[in-house]
């Protein structure tokens, strides 16, 4: 597989996976338990956990369709990556160690979303810079997606309440698609080199 083909497949897999996952996210997370503030009820935590896990599972299955050409990926690995994605989402949501107003739930969990299937297979020591780019590309792209939304909402003086159902859908689809496109391109470009080296005879 050429680099151009791999990157195209990787970008497409991530963009479609995140698009489908986040189309389902709001109906699952908010459809039964309704909108919420910062504090979540037990039912809302359960609903959001299911919604987050669905996003992760769908994306990892799409990623597997590309990566399986290079190494075997079991459903146990996909399940563990999905659990890690969900766990880091909640850790970021409730953590009090890091100050600031960033969406740490997204930044931390997207580390797993972009690397959960390859992080223990590709060695850090063989290509430190490429490994770090691949690891950080998803959270960085998600941040860019949020900046895009902030600029649009501020420019047109729109309601930025993301707990509003329509805004919630727009928020996650924008973040997801931006991550699939930009994060997929950035990570795919360096992953190809590491994967080819990893599978070389």
Buried (B, 14 or more C-beta within 10 A) or exposed (E): EEEEEBBBBBBBBBBBBBBBBBBBBBEBBBEEBEBBEEEBEEEBBBBBBBBBBBBBBBBBBBBBBBBEEBEEBEEEBBBBBBBBBBBBBBBBBEEEEEEEEEBBBBBBBBBBBBBBBBBEBBEEEEBEEBBEBBBBBBBBBBBBBBEEBEEEBEEEEEEEEBEEBEBBBBBBBBBBBBBBBBBBBBBBBBBBBBBEEBEEE
